Structure formats: C-alpha cells, structure tokens
Amino acid sequence: RRVVVLKAAFPMVVGLVYDTAYELHAPPTTGKQHWHIETPERVSVIYAALGKAKLLDKMERVPAQCVTRAEAEACHTAEHCDALEALAEA
C-alpha cells in the first residue's frame, strides 16, 4: 500500500461562536430539567482553557445570532422550545 499525504491549498480555520451572554445560560433550579450540561461555569472554564492554550487568537470569531424555531428544534425538543417561548412571553 502507498500512503499519499495531501496538503491543503489553504490553512484550516476554526470558528468560535461566543458571547458573554452564554455565561447567563443556567438550567432551572428545580423541576424535571434541574440538571443540564450547559451551565455558566462550563462555558467560562472552556473559554479560559482556550485562552490558556493560546488558541483564541488562532480562531476566527463568528458572531452569535438568533436561531429560527426549526434550527432550535434540530437539537431541542418541541416541548423545550415551547417552554422557552412561554418564558420569553411572560
């Protein structure tokens, strides 16, 4: 077998979508969804680790933006989206 190594014609770019508002993303403190992987501490720790490893300057910042309902439902249930909409309207 022969191994061929291809070199990219352009350097790869890693995008980073980040906004300080992400540090406000906290799960409910009671109820069915009391525990959730996304917490303000998790976001802060990851961002700090990227900075410590000097990777932030190598990433291309991608501005955060609002998503459509269909985009949100690509990773959340319809019930979760309904609950968020009701909370936003309260």
Legacy VTK file of the C-alpha trace (Angstrom):
# vtk DataFile Version 3.0
C-alpha trace
ASCII
DATASET POLYDATA
POINTS 90 float
0.000 0.000 0.000
1.084 3.503 -0.733
0.098 6.412 1.518
-0.465 9.760 -0.126
-0.402 12.886 2.034
-2.403 15.772 0.642
-1.629 19.310 1.680
-4.452 21.808 1.849
-4.251 24.697 -0.576
-5.319 26.969 2.273
-4.956 26.760 6.051
-7.887 25.374 8.002
-9.819 27.872 10.065
-11.636 27.024 13.273
-14.586 29.231 14.089
-15.592 30.203 17.610
-19.131 31.329 18.370
-19.033 33.011 21.758
-20.869 35.788 23.536
-20.675 36.778 27.198
-24.451 36.227 27.319
-23.677 32.480 27.163
-22.417 32.789 30.733
-26.003 33.561 31.766
-27.302 30.254 30.367
-28.314 28.411 33.516
-30.690 25.491 33.989
-33.778 25.736 36.183
-33.027 25.213 39.866
-35.988 22.870 40.376
-38.173 20.522 38.397
-37.687 17.948 35.692
-34.764 19.710 33.997
-32.973 20.688 37.213
-29.675 19.312 35.915
-28.410 20.319 32.489
-24.936 20.126 30.937
-24.958 23.766 29.879
-24.019 25.931 32.828
-22.305 29.306 33.138
-19.319 27.603 34.791
-18.864 25.170 31.912
-18.757 27.995 29.361
-16.303 30.029 31.461
-13.973 27.081 32.048
-13.856 26.153 28.362
-13.200 29.749 27.289
-10.448 30.118 29.895
-8.838 26.844 28.774
-8.813 28.013 25.149
-7.150 31.233 26.273
-4.571 29.438 28.419
-3.677 27.196 25.485
-3.290 30.345 23.335
-5.905 29.070 20.899
-8.306 32.023 20.971
-6.080 34.140 18.719
-5.951 31.297 16.194
-9.725 31.023 15.907
-11.987 33.096 13.739
-14.700 34.762 15.792
-18.189 34.113 14.462
-20.858 36.486 15.769
-23.680 34.933 17.767
-27.099 35.244 16.207
-30.692 34.317 16.906
-31.888 30.994 15.554
-35.165 30.075 13.956
-37.550 27.662 15.635
-36.553 24.978 13.100
-32.862 25.473 13.889
-33.544 25.230 17.625
-35.550 22.043 17.126
-32.545 20.466 15.405
-31.092 19.924 18.891
-34.002 20.588 21.307
-37.448 19.064 21.616
-40.537 20.975 20.547
-41.667 20.933 24.186
-38.421 22.598 25.264
-38.842 25.274 22.588
-42.454 25.815 23.671
-41.323 26.297 27.274
-38.682 28.827 26.230
-41.187 30.762 24.129
-43.631 30.844 27.056
-40.870 32.058 29.359
-39.884 34.790 26.917
-43.500 35.961 26.670
-44.020 36.001 30.458
LINES 1 91
90 0 1 2 3 4 5 6 7 8 9 10 11 12 13 14 15 16 17 18 19 20 21 22 23 24 25 26 27 28 29 30 31 32 33 34 35 36 37 38 39 40 41 42 43 44 45 46 47 48 49 50 51 52 53 54 55 56 57 58 59 60 61 62 63 64 65 66 67 68 69 70 71 72 73 74 75 76 77 78 79 80 81 82 83 84 85 86 87 88 89
